[in-house]
Amino acid sequence: REKQILGDLEMPLARRETETLFQEQPQTGNQYLEDALLRSYLKTHLPPKVLEEVNRDLERFGNRLLTKIKPLGWECELNPPVFQQYDAWGRRVDHIVTCSAWRRMKEIAAEEGLIAEAYERRYSNWSRLHQAVKLYLFSSSSGGFNCPLAMTDGAAKVIESLGIPGSLKNAFDHLTSRDPKKFWTSGQWMTERRGGSDVANGTETVARKQPDGTYRLYGFKWFTSAADSDVTLTLARVADAEGKVKQGSSGLSLFFLKVRDEEGKLNSIQVQRLKDKLGTRQMATAELWLDGAKAELISAEGRGVASISNMLNVTRIHNVIGAVASMRRMISLSREYARRRVAFGKLLKDHPLHMQTIARMEVQTRGAFLLLMEIVRLLGLVETNMASEQDQLLLRLLIPVAKLYTGKQASAVVVEAMESFGGQGYMEDTGLPVIVRDTLVLSIWEGTTNILSLDVLRSLTKSQGQVMAAFFSAVQQKLELASSTAKLEPAVKQTRDAISSLAQFTQAAGSKGAVTMELAARDFSYTLARIYAGALLIEHAARPDASSTDISAARRWCNQELCPVAAELENSSYEAEEALVDGALVYEGSPACGSRL
């Protein structure tokens, strides 16, 4: 035995037995049962009967996610879509080949009612929230299928907002079906060669009316997510009798089309190529030529942009769902890893600095989660005609605010969480880089941070300041609930001080002109997000059965700079002269700068 031991010690390290893992893999259980904030939120807000049924459904769904759906999601990542342009005999087929796991995800989405739940309204105004929670649990295990569901939900919302006209009744029934054999997904074909959010100036697709009342679409769609979907909504310009089209947003109309005909052939559509993206590789995103695609005009002519506003609201909420879900998933894995990984003689969870880092991410995630729950709660009220005017104004303001802020939060949190795994976080086969890559799109898709910040300003202008009055009123109401909770007094004071600073900013900026507000738009939007999320955390911590961690989360959130826009105004960051300095800083030394000198 001694000889064997000595022999083992003398054996080079590379040849020793390495069956035992050097590091233990983090194992998480039922996502729903392990999400304390989610469960306490539902317990607080849902009526008892609804809570009982929803709780049962979510626990069951959590088990299905763990045992069935999560492995399928990983299979989708390992087997991304492939584009087959020609068949073996040289005929052009433009077939996008997806894996069996992706197709199974579509069936599961129908079975679970991930779209249907919001439109059946079994739980009245709480149905939208029930759907959002299921999507939140589904997102990180969905293998990217949450993206086509976002567009499908958006399409269903547009059709519902149009009153479900007879010609679209069949499509609506398919989009909201629980039957896997009938369920359709929808694409969203808005981006063209000029790209970006400026659809008013970037849309070149032309629609030509046919004798039977339908239209034929001609144009190039540069970025079409979920290109394997059954149907899609798209924008185009209607040509008059002389073949001329109207430019600008007032020349855009909204169309519905089926991607394939009854025989399975493409609807006069050619696939040019699949996009090679940083993330969301599980989903087919393509460049498409529309060469006479048959379509139905579903908006009033020239009212296409107005008609997609409902769709954008829904898809932006889905973006928030994805952001919060990715943060929650990474923190769940990180905290489990901290219970298993030993470094410098003790578990990671016993290193104070490590736990402080995760705790900071947790506070950010809690604020984002409550912001998500607030907007889906408000949407549920609007959809069931139970919303007050204040509710409607708040929803208009908070959707772009939540989308832009959580997109930035998620990017920061998932990268920080990846770092908490050390080198393992950088290894592809752990699945962690997938979450990071897929998260980075969330600050870009459905409007970048700057685009949405300007949209926030538009909501102020269009409502003649009413949205801000609704914002201040809602925040004050939530703070009042905490007036008798001594431990929340510091957080309440910090939030009230931030509100006061914000009010002063709006007054001061109003007299300075449009340039000041545009320069302040991003900081202004961040301020709205931080103050409102702080108020939500305080409201949640003021519950009679609130935990000490609820109170800690509220206090820590409010310790940050809640009103960055006021601080930057004091620094003169929004003066016109500063905009000139911005340009000088950016272009110093560049050929562009030299050419002007």
Salt bridges, closest charged atoms under 4 A:
GLU24 OE1 - ARG340 NH1 3.45
ASP35 OD2 - ARG328 NE 3.90
GLU52 OE2 - ARG56 NH1 3.84
GLU53 OE2 - LYS49 NZ 3.79
ASP57 OD1 - ARG60 NH2 2.74
ASP57 OD2 - HIS130 NE2 2.94
ASP57 OD2 - LYS134 NZ 3.20
GLU77 OE2 - ARG437 NH2 3.39
ASP87 OD2 - ARG91 NE 2.98
ASP94 OD1 - ARG92 NE 2.80
GLU107 OE1 - ARG104 NH1 2.82
GLU111 OE1 - ARG64 NH2 2.55
GLU111 OE2 - ARG104 NH1 3.12
GLU112 OE1 - ARG60 NH2 2.66
GLU112 OE2 - ARG64 NH1 2.79
GLU112 OE1 - LYS134 NZ 2.77
GLU117 OE1 - ARG122 NH2 2.80
GLU117 OE2 - HIS130 ND1 3.47
GLU117 OE1 - ARG178 NH2 2.87
GLU120 OE2 - ARG178 NE 2.75
ASP153 OD2 - ARG128 NH1 2.83
ASP153 OD2 - HIS318 NE2 2.80
GLU160 OE2 - ARG121 NH1 2.99
GLU160 OE1 - LYS157 NZ 3.24
ASP173 OD2 - LYS169 NZ 2.71
GLU192 OE2 - LYS221 NZ 2.56
GLU204 OE1 - ARG193 NH2 3.43
GLU204 OE2 - ARG194 NE 3.85
ASP230 OD2 - LYS106 NZ 2.77
GLU242 OE1 - LYS244 NZ 3.79
GLU262 OE2 - LYS258 NZ 3.78
GLU263 OE1 - LYS265 NZ 3.82
GLU287 OE2 - ARG273 NE 2.83
GLU287 OE2 - LYS275 NZ 2.65
GLU336 OE1 - ARG339 NH1 2.66
ASP350 OD1 - LYS349 NZ 3.30
GLU362 OE1 - ARG328 NH1 2.85
GLU362 OE2 - ARG366 NE 2.79
GLU374 OE2 - ARG377 NH2 3.23
GLU374 OE2 - LYS478 NZ 3.51
GLU383 OE2 - ARG121 NH2 3.77
GLU383 OE2 - ARG128 NH2 2.71
GLU383 OE2 - LYS157 NZ 2.89
GLU428 OE2 - ARG437 NH1 2.58
ASP455 OD2 - ARG316 NH1 3.50
ASP455 OD1 - ARG396 NH2 3.16
ASP455 OD1 - ARG458 NH2 3.40
GLU480 OE2 - ARG496 NH2 3.08
ASP497 OD2 - LYS493 NZ 2.86
GLU539 OE1 - LYS478 NZ 3.50
ASP545 OD2 - LYS43 NZ 3.95
ASP545 OD1 - ARG543 NE 3.45
ASP550 OD1 - ARG366 NH1 3.48
ASP550 OD1 - HIS540 NE2 3.98
ASP550 OD2 - ARG543 NH1 3.16
GLU575 OE2 - LYS512 NZ 3.42
